[in-house]
Amino acid sequence: MKLPNDIASLHTVLTECLTRLSALELENTALKSENDALKLENAELRRRLGLNSKNSSKPPSSDGYKKKPVPALPKTSGKKQGG
């Protein structure tokens, strides 16, 4: 950006810069409040995603079609079974 030499032109450029700065500050404030709202919504949705019939009052039929985890088999000790 080439700076003008005379005072009137400098005043015009400075006024334009201040106007732009003011607009950017307003936009920044609006974006911050929108960001805060989205963070709250995201936290609520993550909390709701983690709910199932084990940790809420939802019935088991609302858990969906996910397979339930199969319990691990006991480890063998290498000894023969029986007495």
N, CA, C and O atoms as a MOPAC input file, in Angstrom:
PM7 MOZYME 1SCF
protein

 N      0.84600 1    -1.16800 1     0.00000 1
 C      0.00000 1     0.00000 1     0.00000 1
 C      0.89600 1     1.23800 1     0.00000 1
 O      1.74300 1     1.39700 1     0.87900 1
 N      0.71200 1     2.08300 1    -0.95700 1
 C      1.51300 1     3.29800 1    -1.07000 1
 C      0.84200 1     4.39400 1    -0.25300 1
 O     -0.34700 1     4.66700 1    -0.41600 1
 N      1.62200 1     5.01700 1     0.62800 1
 C      1.08300 1     6.07900 1     1.47300 1
 C      1.07200 1     7.40400 1     0.73100 1
 O      2.03500 1     7.73000 1     0.03600 1
 N     -0.01200 1     8.18100 1     0.86900 1
 C     -0.06900 1     9.49400 1     0.21800 1
 C      0.81400 1    10.49700 1     0.95200 1
 O      1.16400 1    10.30400 1     2.11700 1
 N      1.16400 1    11.56200 1     0.25400 1
 C      2.07400 1    12.56600 1     0.82600 1
 C      1.35900 1    13.69700 1     1.54500 1
 O      1.91800 1    14.25500 1     2.48900 1
 N      0.17000 1    14.05200 1     1.14700 1
 C     -0.48300 1    15.21600 1     1.75500 1
 C     -1.37200 1    14.81800 1     2.93200 1
 O     -1.79000 1    13.66600 1     3.04100 1
 N     -1.65000 1    15.75000 1     3.78300 1
 C     -2.41400 1    15.52800 1     5.02000 1
 C     -3.83900 1    15.07300 1     4.74000 1
 O     -4.33300 1    14.16900 1     5.41600 1
 N     -4.49500 1    15.65500 1     3.79100 1
 C     -5.88400 1    15.29500 1     3.49000 1
 C     -5.98200 1    13.84700 1     3.05100 1
 O     -6.90100 1    13.13700 1     3.45900 1
 N     -5.06100 1    13.40600 1     2.23800 1
 C     -5.06800 1    12.00900 1     1.79600 1
 C     -4.77100 1    11.07100 1     2.95200 1
 O     -5.37800 1    10.00700 1     3.06500 1
 N     -3.83600 1    11.46300 1     3.81400 1
 C     -3.53100 1    10.65100 1     5.00000 1
 C     -4.75400 1    10.53700 1     5.89800 1
 O     -5.03400 1     9.46800 1     6.44000 1
 N     -5.47800 1    11.63300 1     6.05600 1
 C     -6.68900 1    11.62800 1     6.87700 1
 C     -7.73000 1    10.67500 1     6.28600 1
 O     -8.39600 1     9.95100 1     7.02500 1
 N     -7.87000 1    10.67200 1     4.97400 1
 C     -8.82500 1     9.78300 1     4.30300 1
 C     -8.44400 1     8.32500 1     4.51600 1
 O     -9.29600 1     7.49200 1     4.82500 1
 N     -7.15600 1     8.02000 1     4.35000 1
 C     -6.68000 1     6.64300 1     4.53500 1
 C     -6.88000 1     6.21100 1     5.98500 1
 O     -7.32400 1     5.09300 1     6.24900 1
 N     -6.55200 1     7.09400 1     6.91800 1
 C     -6.71800 1     6.78300 1     8.33000 1
 C     -8.18600 1     6.55400 1     8.67800 1
 O     -8.49500 1     5.63600 1     9.43700 1
 N     -9.08600 1     7.35600 1     8.15000 1
 C    -10.52100 1     7.19900 1     8.39000 1
 C    -11.01000 1     5.85600 1     7.84100 1
 O    -11.78700 1     5.15800 1     8.49200 1
 N    -10.55400 1     5.50600 1     6.65200 1
 C    -10.94100 1     4.21000 1     6.07200 1
 C    -10.42600 1     3.04800 1     6.92600 1
 O    -11.12900 1     2.05800 1     7.13300 1
 N     -9.19900 1     3.18100 1     7.41600 1
 C     -8.62700 1     2.12700 1     8.26100 1
 C     -9.40800 1     1.97800 1     9.56900 1
 O     -9.68000 1     0.86300 1    10.01500 1
 N     -9.76000 1     3.09900 1    10.17100 1
 C    -10.52100 1     3.06100 1    11.42400 1
 C    -11.92000 1     2.47900 1    11.20800 1
 O    -12.42900 1     1.74800 1    12.05800 1
 N    -12.53400 1     2.80000 1    10.07900 1
 C    -13.84800 1     2.24100 1     9.76100 1
 C    -13.75200 1     0.73700 1     9.58900 1
 O    -14.58700 1    -0.01100 1    10.09800 1
 N    -12.72800 1     0.29600 1     8.86800 1
 C    -12.52300 1    -1.14300 1     8.65100 1
 C    -12.23400 1    -1.85600 1     9.96700 1
 O    -12.73600 1    -2.95200 1    10.21200 1
 N    -11.41300 1    -1.21800 1    10.81800 1
 C    -11.09100 1    -1.79700 1    12.12600 1
 C    -12.35300 1    -1.96200 1    12.96500 1
 O    -12.53900 1    -2.98700 1    13.62000 1
 N    -13.20900 1    -0.96100 1    12.94300 1
 C    -14.45800 1    -1.02400 1    13.69800 1
 C    -15.34200 1    -2.17000 1    13.20000 1
 O    -15.93300 1    -2.89600 1    13.99900 1
 N    -15.42600 1    -2.32400 1    11.89400 1
 C    -16.22800 1    -3.41000 1    11.32400 1
 C    -15.64400 1    -4.76900 1    11.70300 1
 O    -16.38300 1    -5.70300 1    12.01300 1
 N    -14.31300 1    -4.87500 1    11.67800 1
 C    -13.66600 1    -6.14400 1    12.04000 1
 C    -13.85900 1    -6.47800 1    13.51800 1
 O    -14.00700 1    -7.64600 1    13.87600 1
 N    -13.85800 1    -5.46200 1    14.37300 1
 C    -14.09500 1    -5.69600 1    15.79400 1
 C    -15.51400 1    -6.20900 1    16.02600 1
 O    -15.71800 1    -7.11200 1    16.83700 1
 N    -16.49400 1    -5.64600 1    15.32300 1
 C    -17.87500 1    -6.12100 1    15.43900 1
 C    -17.99500 1    -7.56300 1    14.95300 1
 O    -18.65500 1    -8.38700 1    15.58600 1
 N    -17.35700 1    -7.85800 1    13.83400 1
 C    -17.39700 1    -9.21500 1    13.29500 1
 C    -16.73300 1   -10.19100 1    14.25700 1
 O    -17.22600 1   -11.30100 1    14.45700 1
 N    -15.61600 1    -9.78300 1    14.85300 1
 C    -14.90800 1   -10.62800 1    15.80900 1
 C    -15.77600 1   -10.93500 1    17.02100 1
 O    -15.80600 1   -12.07400 1    17.48700 1
 N    -16.47400 1    -9.94200 1    17.53000 1
 C    -17.37200 1   -10.14200 1    18.67300 1
 C    -18.48500 1   -11.11900 1    18.31900 1
 O    -18.81500 1   -12.00200 1    19.11000 1
 N    -19.06300 1   -10.96200 1    17.13200 1
 C    -20.13600 1   -11.85900 1    16.70300 1
 C    -19.61900 1   -13.28500 1    16.54200 1
 O    -20.29400 1   -14.23900 1    16.93000 1
 N    -18.42800 1   -13.43100 1    15.97300 1
 C    -17.86600 1   -14.76800 1    15.77900 1
 C    -17.51500 1   -15.43000 1    17.11000 1
 O    -17.65200 1   -16.64500 1    17.25400 1
 N    -17.06400 1   -14.64000 1    18.07800 1
 C    -16.76400 1   -15.20500 1    19.39900 1
 C    -18.02600 1   -15.73600 1    20.06900 1
 O    -18.01300 1   -16.82100 1    20.65100 1
 N    -19.10700 1   -14.97900 1    19.99000 1
 C    -20.34700 1   -15.43700 1    20.62500 1
 C    -20.90400 1   -16.65600 1    19.89000 1
 O    -21.43900 1   -17.56300 1    20.52700 1
 N    -20.78900 1   -16.69300 1    18.56800 1
 C    -21.23300 1   -17.86900 1    17.81700 1
 C    -20.38200 1   -19.08100 1    18.17600 1
 O    -20.90100 1   -20.18900 1    18.30700 1
 N    -19.07900 1   -18.87400 1    18.33600 1
 C    -18.18000 1   -19.95900 1    18.71300 1
 C    -18.54100 1   -20.51500 1    20.08900 1
 O    -18.54600 1   -21.73000 1    20.28600 1
 N    -18.84300 1   -19.63500 1    21.03700 1
 C    -19.23900 1   -20.08500 1    22.37000 1
 C    -20.52400 1   -20.91400 1    22.31100 1
 O    -20.63400 1   -21.94000 1    22.98200 1
 N    -21.48600 1   -20.47100 1    21.51700 1
 C    -22.74500 1   -21.21000 1    21.37900 1
 C    -22.50000 1   -22.57700 1    20.74800 1
 O    -23.08800 1   -23.57000 1    21.17600 1
 N    -21.64700 1   -22.63600 1    19.74700 1
 C    -21.35300 1   -23.91500 1    19.09500 1
 C    -20.59900 1   -24.85900 1    20.02300 1
 O    -20.80300 1   -26.07200 1    19.97100 1
 N    -19.73500 1   -24.31700 1    20.86700 1
 C    -19.02500 1   -25.15400 1    21.84800 1
 C    -20.01600 1   -25.79300 1    22.82400 1
 O    -19.90400 1   -26.97400 1    23.15300 1
 N    -20.99100 1   -24.99500 1    23.28100 1
 C    -22.01000 1   -25.53800 1    24.19300 1
 C    -22.83700 1   -26.62000 1    23.51000 1
 O    -23.10800 1   -27.66700 1    24.09700 1
 N    -23.23500 1   -26.36300 1    22.27700 1
 C    -24.01900 1   -27.34400 1    21.53000 1
 C    -23.21600 1   -28.61800 1    21.30400 1
 O    -23.74900 1   -29.72000 1    21.42800 1
 N    -21.94100 1   -28.47100 1    20.97300 1
 C    -21.07600 1   -29.61900 1    20.74800 1
 C    -20.94300 1   -30.45300 1    22.02400 1
 O    -21.01100 1   -31.68100 1    21.97300 1
 N    -20.75600 1   -29.79300 1    23.15600 1
 C    -20.62700 1   -30.50700 1    24.42500 1
 C    -21.91000 1   -31.27900 1    24.74600 1
 O    -21.85500 1   -32.42100 1    25.20200 1
 N    -23.06300 1   -30.64800 1    24.50700 1
 C    -24.34300 1   -31.31300 1    24.76800 1
 C    -24.52800 1   -32.52000 1    23.85000 1
 O    -24.96600 1   -33.57900 1    24.30000 1
 N    -24.20000 1   -32.36800 1    22.57700 1
 C    -24.35200 1   -33.48400 1    21.63800 1
 C    -23.39400 1   -34.63200 1    21.97400 1
 O    -23.76700 1   -35.80000 1    21.86500 1
 N    -22.17100 1   -34.30800 1    22.38000 1
 C    -21.22600 1   -35.36200 1    22.77900 1
 C    -21.73600 1   -36.09100 1    24.02300 1
 O    -21.60400 1   -37.31000 1    24.13900 1
 N    -22.31900 1   -35.32800 1    24.95300 1
 C    -22.86000 1   -35.94800 1    26.16400 1
 C    -24.00100 1   -36.89700 1    25.79200 1
 O    -24.08800 1   -38.00800 1    26.31400 1
 N    -24.87200 1   -36.45000 1    24.88900 1
 C    -26.00600 1   -37.28200 1    24.49100 1
 C    -25.56400 1   -38.49900 1    23.69300 1
 O    -26.19300 1   -39.55300 1    23.77600 1
 N    -24.50000 1   -38.37000 1    22.92800 1
 C    -23.99100 1   -39.51200 1    22.16800 1
 C    -23.49900 1   -40.61600 1    23.09300 1
 O    -23.59300 1   -41.79700 1    22.75900 1
 N    -22.97500 1   -40.23500 1    24.25200 1
 C    -22.42700 1   -41.21300 1    25.18500 1
 C    -23.47600 1   -41.92300 1    26.01800 1
 O    -23.14000 1   -42.83500 1    26.77300 1
 N    -24.73500 1   -41.53400 1    25.90300 1
 C    -25.77900 1   -42.16500 1    26.71200 1
 C    -26.23400 1   -43.47800 1    26.08900 1
 O    -26.35300 1   -43.60000 1    24.87000 1
 N    -26.48400 1   -44.44200 1    26.94300 1
 C    -27.09600 1   -45.70200 1    26.51500 1
 C    -27.96500 1   -46.20400 1    27.65700 1
 O    -28.16700 1   -45.49200 1    28.64100 1
 N    -28.47800 1   -47.41200 1    27.54200 1
 C    -29.39800 1   -47.90200 1    28.56800 1
 C    -28.68900 1   -48.18400 1    29.89100 1
 O    -29.34500 1   -48.29100 1    30.92700 1
 N    -27.37600 1   -48.30300 1    29.87400 1
 C    -26.64200 1   -48.58600 1    31.11900 1
 C    -26.44400 1   -47.31900 1    31.96300 1
 O    -26.42300 1   -47.40000 1    33.19100 1
 N    -26.30000 1   -46.15000 1    31.31900 1
 C    -26.00100 1   -44.94500 1    32.08200 1
 C    -27.09200 1   -43.86800 1    31.96100 1
 O    -26.83700 1   -42.69000 1    32.21200 1
 N    -28.29100 1   -44.27700 1    31.58000 1
 C    -29.40200 1   -43.33000 1    31.51100 1
 C    -30.70400 1   -44.08200 1    31.75500 1
 O    -30.70000 1   -45.27800 1    32.04500 1
 N    -31.80200 1   -43.37400 1    31.63600 1
 C    -33.09400 1   -44.02500 1    31.84800 1
 C    -33.68300 1   -44.55500 1    30.54600 1
 O    -34.86600 1   -44.89200 1    30.49600 1
 N    -32.87200 1   -44.63300 1    29.49400 1
 C    -33.36100 1   -45.13400 1    28.21500 1
 C    -33.55800 1   -46.65400 1    28.28500 1
 O    -32.81500 1   -47.34400 1    28.98300 1
 N    -34.55300 1   -47.17100 1    27.56700 1
 C    -34.74300 1   -48.62400 1    27.54500 1
 C    -33.66800 1   -49.28900 1    26.68200 1
 O    -33.12600 1   -48.65200 1    25.77900 1
 N    -33.35400 1   -50.55600 1    26.94500 1
 C    -32.32600 1   -51.25000 1    26.16600 1
 C    -32.63600 1   -51.30600 1    24.67400 1
 O    -31.71800 1   -51.37600 1    23.85800 1
 N    -33.91000 1   -51.27600 1    24.30900 1
 C    -34.25200 1   -51.34500 1    22.89100 1
 C    -33.80800 1   -50.09800 1    22.12900 1
 O    -33.74300 1   -50.11400 1    20.90000 1
 N    -33.50200 1   -49.01700 1    22.85200 1
 C    -33.07900 1   -47.79000 1    22.17500 1
 C    -31.57300 1   -47.75600 1    21.92700 1
 O    -31.06700 1   -46.79500 1    21.34700 1
 N    -30.85300 1   -48.79000 1    22.35800 1
 C    -29.40500 1   -48.80900 1    22.17700 1
 C    -29.00900 1   -49.04000 1    20.72400 1
 O    -27.87100 1   -48.74700 1    20.36000 1
 N    -29.87300 1   -49.53800 1    19.90600 1
 C    -29.53900 1   -49.75700 1    18.51000 1
 C    -29.02700 1   -51.16000 1    18.26000 1
 O    -29.23400 1   -52.06800 1    19.06500 1
 N    -28.35200 1   -51.32400 1    17.12800 1
 C    -27.92500 1   -52.64300 1    16.71700 1
 C    -26.46000 1   -52.92300 1    16.98700 1
 O    -25.89000 1   -53.83500 1    16.38900 1
 N    -25.85400 1   -52.18000 1    17.84900 1
 C    -24.45100 1   -52.42300 1    18.16400 1
 C    -24.31900 1   -53.76300 1    18.88100 1
 O    -25.14600 1   -54.12300 1    19.71900 1
 N    -23.27100 1   -54.48500 1    18.53500 1
 C    -23.02800 1   -55.75200 1    19.22500 1
 C    -22.53200 1   -55.45500 1    20.63100 1
 O    -21.75500 1   -54.52600 1    20.85200 1
 N    -22.99100 1   -56.25200 1    21.56500 1
 C    -22.51500 1   -56.11500 1    22.92300 1
 C    -21.13100 1   -56.76000 1    23.00700 1
 O    -20.88300 1   -57.76100 1    22.33500 1
 N    -20.23700 1   -56.21600 1    23.80700 1
 C    -18.90100 1   -56.79800 1    23.89400 1
 C    -18.95000 1   -58.20700 1    24.48100 1
 O    -19.66100 1   -58.47100 1    25.45100 1
 N    -18.18800 1   -59.09100 1    23.87800 1
 C    -18.11500 1   -60.47600 1    24.33900 1
 C    -17.07100 1   -60.53300 1    25.44300 1
 O    -15.96500 1   -60.02200 1    25.26900 1
 N    -17.40500 1   -61.15200 1    26.58800 1
 C    -16.41300 1   -61.22500 1    27.65900 1
 C    -15.22200 1   -62.07100 1    27.21200 1
 O    -15.37700 1   -63.04700 1    26.47700 1
 N    -14.05800 1   -61.68800 1    27.65800 1
 C    -12.84200 1   -62.40000 1    27.27000 1
 C    -12.81500 1   -63.78500 1    27.91900 1
 O    -13.25700 1   -63.96400 1    29.05400 1
 N    -12.29500 1   -64.74600 1    27.18300 1
 C    -12.14500 1   -66.09300 1    27.73100 1
 C    -11.00400 1   -66.10200 1    28.74000 1
 O    -10.04000 1   -65.34800 1    28.60200 1
 N    -11.11600 1   -66.96100 1    29.76100 1
 C    -10.02100 1   -67.01000 1    30.73800 1
 C     -8.75500 1   -67.56100 1    30.07100 1
 O     -8.82200 1   -68.39900 1    29.17200 1
 N     -7.62300 1   -67.07800 1    30.52600 1
 C     -6.35500 1   -67.53700 1    29.97400 1
 C     -6.05300 1   -68.94400 1    30.49400 1
 O     -6.32600 1   -69.26600 1    31.65100 1
 N     -5.50000 1   -69.75000 1    29.64100 1
 C     -5.15100 1   -71.12100 1    30.05800 1
 C     -3.79200 1   -71.10100 1    30.71400 1
 O     -2.90700 1   -70.33300 1    30.33600 1
 N     -3.64200 1   -71.96400 1    31.71100 1
 C     -2.38600 1   -72.02400 1    32.44400 1
 C     -1.42300 1   -73.05200 1    31.85800 1
 O     -0.26300 1   -73.12500 1    32.26400 1
 N     -1.89700 1   -73.83200 1    30.92200 1
 C     -1.04500 1   -74.85100 1    30.34100 1
 C     -1.19200 1   -76.21800 1    31.02300 1
 O     -0.64300 1   -77.21200 1    30.54700 1
 N     -1.92900 1   -76.26600 1    32.13100 1
 C     -2.11700 1   -77.54300 1    32.84900 1
 C     -3.30800 1   -78.26900 1    32.24200 1
 O     -4.18900 1   -77.63700 1    31.65800 1
 N     -3.34100 1   -79.56400 1    32.37200 1
 C     -4.45900 1   -80.36000 1    31.92800 1
 C     -5.62900 1   -80.15000 1    32.88500 1
 O     -5.44300 1   -79.91600 1    34.07900 1
 N     -6.84200 1   -80.23800 1    32.33000 1
 C     -8.01900 1   -80.08900 1    33.15700 1
 C     -8.31400 1   -81.40700 1    33.85300 1
 O     -7.92700 1   -82.48100 1    33.39200 1
 N     -9.00200 1   -81.29500 1    34.96600 1
 C     -9.43800 1   -82.48900 1    35.69000 1
 C     -8.55000 1   -82.76100 1    36.90300 1
 O     -7.63600 1   -81.99600 1    37.21400 1
 N     -8.83900 1   -83.84400 1    37.56200 1
 C     -8.15600 1   -84.10800 1    38.81900 1
 C     -7.12500 1   -85.12100 1    38.80700 1
 O     -6.51100 1   -85.39000 1    39.84000 1

